[in-house]
Amino acid sequence: MIRSRTPKEILNEIKWRGLNLEDCEIVYLHRGAPGDRKVVSAGEIEGIEGGFMIIRGKMIPFHRVLEIRFKGETVFKRRRT
């Protein structure tokens, strides 16, 4: 069970508890992608710095994360405003 609340805390919890990042999917806002959404495995994260995660050399701000799923279960979903 994931206890953290924010995207950054969730990803750090998965990493530091020794859970498999490949079991985690991240859905984030990516303008120009179909539906303006992109889905990646957390295993693709190269690093976390401040308010960003680095995926394939690109800095993705955490405020663009829309949903995080761990083993198929939604553990984070951003509310629409």
N, C-alpha and C positions, 0 to 999 in steps of 0.2 A: 504494500500500500504506500502510495506517495503522499507525504504529509505537507509538502511545500505548496505555496500558493502562486508565486510569480513564475514566469517562464525561466528566468535566470536561476532562481532557487530550485525549481524542479529539475532542470538539467544538471545542476551541481549535485543535487541529492542522488540522482541516478548514478552519476559518475563516482561520487565518493562512497556510496554504499556498495560499489562493486557490481552493480546491475549492468546488464548488457545494453549499451546505447543503441545497438541495432534493433532492439525491441521497441524503440521509441520513434514515432513519426512526428514531424513538425509541419504544420500548415501555416504558411505566412503570406502576407499581401505582397504580390509581385506584379506590378503594373505591366500589362502587355502579355502576360501569360493567360492561357484559357481561364476565364472566370476571375482573372486577376489574382489567382491563387497558385501557389507552388507547394508541393509536398516533398519533403526530403527526410531521409533517415538521420537521426541524431548522430549516428556513426560517422556522418560526413563532416561534422563540426571539427574544424581545425584548431579552434581556440575560442575563448570567451574573454572579452576585454571591455570593462566598464559596462555600458548599456548595449553592447553589440555581441553577436556571435559571428564567427568567421567561417564561411562555407565556400569552398572552391576559390579562395582568395578574395571573396567579396564580404564586406562588412554589412550584416543584416541587423538593423536595430530591433531590440526586443519589443518595441511598441508595435511592430508589424506582425508579430506572432499572433495568429488568430486561434490556433488550437494545438494542443499537444496530446498525443495518444500514446499510452504505454501498454503494450501487449493487447492492443485493440480497445482498451478502455480510455475514454476521454478523461484526462487528469487536469486539463486547463482548457477553458473556452472563453474567449473575450466576448464581453457583452457588447451589443451594438449600442451606439449612442446617437 
